[in-house]
Amino acid sequence: MTLDIVSLAQRPDLAPLLDRDFDGAWPQFMIWDPMGSVYYSVAHDLYPEFVFAAVDPAEPGRAVARAYAVPLRWTEDELPDGGWDRMIQRATVNRLTGATPNLVSALEICVRPDRRGGGVSGLMLAAMREAAARHGFDTLVAPVRPNGKAALPEVPMTEYAARVRPDGLPVDPWLRVHVRAGGVIERVAPRSMAVTGTLADWRRWTGLPFDTSGPVHVPGALAPVLVDVAHDHAAYVEPNVWVRHRL
C-alpha cells in the first residue's frame, strides 16, 4: 500500500479533505460530546503539526484517513479517569496559560469506512509517533476507544481490556494495533467521554424509541446509555483505555 501521510503543517491544502467522505465513520451520538468543539474548532489553525491526512496517489482529492493529536502538559503520576475530554480540557488550559507541553495525546485516528481492514490505522499511528518524536516529545499517550467493545457493552472495560489471545496480544483489534506498535496498556479511563441529551436528541441520533427508563444498548456504544423518562434525559459515559507509547 502506498500512502502519503502528512501533517497539515506540511500540506495545509489538505485540510478540506478531512471533512469529506467520513460520514458514518463514528456513531452519530459521539459528535455531540461538547468537549469536542473546543479542540476541533481550532485544531487546523493551532495544532497543524499534529493533524494528519493520508492520501492515496491513485485517489487524488480524497483522504483515506485522518488523525488528530494535541500537545499538553501532564505532570500527575497517573493518567486521568476523564481521558479524551480531560486531554482536550488540559491542552486548552495549557495554551491559555502558556504552560510548556511535555507529552502528546492522540485524540482520533479515523480510516474511511471503505478502506478499513487494510492496515491503515497502524500507519497513521506510526506517523503520529514519529511526529511527536520529531517535535522533541518522548511520550505519546492515547485514550484508546477499543472498537470491539461495542459488541459487549455489558462487560466491564477493565475486564475487556485485560482479555488477550493465545499469543499474548489484546483480543481487541485497536488495542492490538497500539501494543504491536510498542504501546503499553496502563489503565482504564472510566469517564473518557460524556454525551447527554433529551430523549428527542437520542431518538434523532440513534433512531431508537427511548421510551423506557433504564439502560439502553445503542449500536456503536461501548456501554449502555442510561435513560430517565420522567426527566426527559439520557446520558452516556464512555470508558476508554489508556495506552502509553515511549518514543
Residue pairs with C-beta under 8 A, 6 or more apart in sequence:
1 118
1 119
1 120
1 123
2 56
2 57
3 54
3 55
3 56
3 64
3 65
3 120
3 123
4 54
4 55
4 56
4 57
5 52
5 53
5 54
5 55
5 123
5 124
5 127
6 14
6 52
6 53
6 55
7 48
7 49
7 50
7 51
7 52
7 131
8 14
8 15
8 44
8 48
8 49
8 51
8 52
8 53
9 48
9 49
11 53
12 44
12 48
14 53
14 55
14 63
15 44
15 51
15 53
17 53
17 55
17 61
17 62
17 63
17 66
18 44
18 51
18 53
18 63
18 66
20 62
20 63
21 62
21 63
21 112
22 63
22 66
22 110
22 112
22 113
24 113
25 110
25 111
25 112
25 113
26 110
26 220
27 205
27 206
27 218
27 219
27 220
27 221
28 205
28 206
29 195
29 197
29 202
29 205
29 206
29 218
29 220
29 221
29 236
30 193
30 195
30 220
32 195
32 197
32 201
32 205
33 84
33 85
33 193
33 194
33 195
35 84
35 85
35 88
35 89
35 193
36 88
38 88
38 89
38 92
39 68
39 70
39 88
39 91
39 92
39 107
40 68
43 50
43 51
43 68
43 70
44 51
46 95
47 68
47 69
47 70
47 71
49 131
49 135
50 68
50 69
50 70
50 71
50 104
50 128
50 131
50 132
51 66
51 67
51 68
51 69
52 66
52 67
52 68
52 124
52 127
52 128
52 131
53 63
53 65
53 66
54 63
54 64
54 65
54 66
54 67
54 120
54 123
54 124
54 127
55 62
55 63
55 64
56 62
56 64
62 112
63 112
64 111
64 112
64 115
64 120
65 109
65 110
65 111
65 112
65 115
65 120
65 121
65 123
65 124
66 108
66 109
66 110
67 106
67 108
67 109
67 110
67 124
67 125
67 127
67 128
68 106
68 107
68 108
69 104
69 105
69 106
69 107
69 128
69 131
69 132
69 140
70 87
70 88
70 91
70 104
70 105
70 107
71 91
71 101
71 103
71 104
71 105
71 135
71 137
72 87
72 90
72 91
72 94
72 101
72 103
72 104
72 105
73 90
73 94
73 99
73 100
73 101
73 102
73 103
74 90
74 102
74 103
74 105
74 141
75 102
78 186
78 187
79 141
79 186
79 187
79 189
79 242
79 244
80 86
80 189
81 189
81 190
81 191
82 89
82 189
82 191
82 192
83 143
83 189
83 191
83 192
83 193
83 240
83 242
84 107
84 143
84 145
84 189
84 192
84 193
84 240
85 191
85 192
85 193
85 194
86 189
86 192
87 105
87 107
87 141
87 143
88 107
91 101
91 105
93 99
94 101
101 137
102 137
102 139
103 137
103 138
103 139
103 140
103 141
104 128
104 132
104 135
104 137
104 139
104 140
104 141
105 140
105 141
105 142
105 143
106 125
106 128
106 140
106 141
106 142
106 143
107 143
109 121
109 124
109 125
109 128
111 120
111 121
111 124
121 174
121 177
122 177
122 180
122 181
125 177
125 178
125 181
126 181
128 140
129 140
129 181
129 182
129 245
129 247
132 139
132 140
132 247
133 247
137 247
138 246
138 247
139 244
139 245
139 246
139 247
140 244
140 245
140 247
141 242
141 243
141 244
141 245
142 178
142 183
142 242
142 243
142 245
143 189
143 192
143 240
143 241
143 242
144 174
144 175
144 178
144 240
144 241
144 242
144 243
145 174
145 192
145 222
145 238
145 240
146 157
146 160
146 161
146 170
146 172
146 174
146 175
146 222
146 240
146 241
147 172
147 173
147 174
148 160
148 171
148 172
148 173
148 174
149 155
149 157
149 160
149 172
149 222
150 219
150 220
150 221
150 222
152 160
153 217
153 221
153 222
153 223
153 224
154 224
157 188
157 190
157 222
157 223
157 239
157 240
157 241
158 188
160 171
160 172
161 170
161 172
161 175
161 185
161 188
161 241
163 170
163 171
163 172
164 170
164 171
165 171
169 176
169 179
169 180
170 176
170 179
170 185
175 185
175 241
175 243
178 185
178 243
178 245
179 185
179 243
181 245
182 245
182 246
183 243
183 244
183 245
184 243
184 244
184 245
184 246
185 241
185 242
185 243
186 242
186 243
186 244
187 241
187 242
188 239
188 240
188 241
188 242
189 239
189 240
189 241
189 242
190 237
190 239
191 237
191 238
191 239
192 238
192 239
192 240
193 237
193 238
193 240
194 235
194 236
194 237
194 238
195 235
195 236
195 238
196 233
196 234
196 235
196 236
197 205
197 233
197 234
198 232
198 233
198 234
199 210
199 211
199 227
199 229
199 232
199 233
199 234
200 232
201 234
202 208
202 210
202 218
202 225
202 227
202 234
203 209
203 210
206 218
206 219
208 216
208 218
210 216
210 227
210 229
210 234
211 229
212 227
212 229
213 227
213 228
213 229
213 230
214 226
214 227
215 224
215 225
215 226
215 227
216 224
216 225
216 226
216 227
216 234
217 224
217 225
218 224
218 225
218 236
221 236
221 238
222 238
222 239
223 236
223 237
223 238
223 239
225 234
225 235
225 236
226 234
226 235
226 236
227 233
227 234
228 234
